[in-house]
Amino acid sequence: MKIRIIICLCAFALLHARISEEHVTIYMIGDSTMADKPVVDNPEVGWGQVFPKFFDSTVTVENHAMNGRSTRSFLAENRWEPVLEKLKPGDYVVIQFGHNDEKPEKVDRYTPPDDYRRNLIKFVTETAAKGATPILCTPIVRRRFDKDGKFYDEHGVYPDVVREIAASHKVPLIDMHRKSRDLLVRLGPDSSKSLFLWIEPGQYKSLPKGRRDDTHFSLYGATTMAEFAADGIRSLGLDLAKHLNK
């Protein structure tokens, strides 16, 4: 009888260890394009908000992205430390900043390119030091078309900084900038509105006058961006890909 109990306890311990080993946590740090948003009477959705739907039950997604944050303000507000403290081997950190770093008129957010580079390298190296895997994402484009219907970008050197860090530090890169740019170019000025917050008056109580927002996403836009990220994980051949829903 005692032997059976011991065998059962050992089997349970092994099963628990296996489940713990297989469980993965993805931490997300970034700005409003990634952040969770209120779900009641609110059409705005961040792509990190729908990202958990792309994974099986062995994955937990902790979304720490916040509206209006740059690499500078995210660090200054001590939002990185709680993530870093919890990191363990086998975890992932998805990093996407740039929308607010590039705004000189926002003195509390603006991050010059050299500082932006240093901050991203800090996230990358400190993640790796904990045995976790950093994944860099370039910033997603805004919806911008000129009077002739030709798309133009406003991100300047910031996407290239991310690409350079990924190459020099051998960090997995998901080029959300190019993926989103190519999609907007393909859709054109009118069809691309469906990705963003083009809300007619009266659709939401919280937006009685409607809204014209070419930065933040509708549910359709957020889901599309999350799908780009999931496809990027597959293309990179990361172990995380085996946890993606088929």
ROMARDREN-630962 format. One record per residue (C-alpha): x, y, z. Coordinates in steps of 0.5 Angstrom, whole numbers, plus 500, padded with zeros to 3 digits. Layout:
N
XYZ/...
This chain:
246
500500500/506505502/509503495/503505491/502512495/510513494/509511486/503516486/506522489/512521485/508521479/504527481/510531482/513529475/506531472/506538476/514539474/512538467/506542467/510548470/516547465/511547459/507554462/510560459/509567461/509573455/510580458/508585454/511592454/509598450/505604448/497605447/497601440/499595445/495596451/489594454/483598454/476598457/471594454/465597456/462602451/469603448/471601441/478602442/482596442/490595443/493589439/496586446/489586449/487580443/494577443/492572448/487569444/492566439/495562444/493555448/492554455/499553457/501561456/499567460/500574457/501579462/500586458/504592462/503596456/500603457/497609453/502615452/508611454/515612451/521608453/523614457/517615461/516607462/522607465/522613469/515611472/518604474/514600470/519596468/522593475/516589476/516586470/524584471/523582478/518576475/522574469/524567469/527562464/523560459/519567459/518572453/518580453/515583447/517590447/514595442/515603443/516609438/510612438/511617444/519617443/519621437/514627439/519633441/513637443/511632449/517634453/515628458/515623453/520625448/526620447/532622442/534616438/540615442/537615448/531610445/537606443/540605450/533604453/531598448/538595449/537596457/530592456/534587452/540585456/536585462/531580460/536576457/540576464/534573467/534567462/528570458/527571451/526579449/522580442/523587439/517590435/518596430/513601432/506600428/505606422/499611423/494612418/497617413/495619406/497625402/492629398/494624392/492618396/499616397/501613404/507617408/510615414/512619420/516615424/523617422/529613424/526610430/524603426/531603424/534603431/530597433/532593427/539595428/539593435/536586433/541585428/547587433/544584439/541578435/535579438/528576435/525582431/518582429/517588424/510591425/512597422/513594415/507589416/503595418/505599412/505594407/497593409/495600409/499601402/495595399/488597402/489605401/486611404/478608404/479601406/484602411/479606416/476600418/483598422/482605426/477608430/473612425/467612429/460615426/456620431/451616436/455609435/457609442/455613448/462615450/463618443/457622442/460626436/464620434/471620433/477620427/483617430/488614425/493611431/489607435/485601433/478598432/477591434/479589427/485593427/488590433/486583431/490584425/496587428/496581433/496576427/502579424/505578431/503571431/506570424/512573426/513568432/512562427/517565422/522566427/522559429/521560436/519555441/513559443/511558436/509551439/504554443/500558438/493556436/492552430/
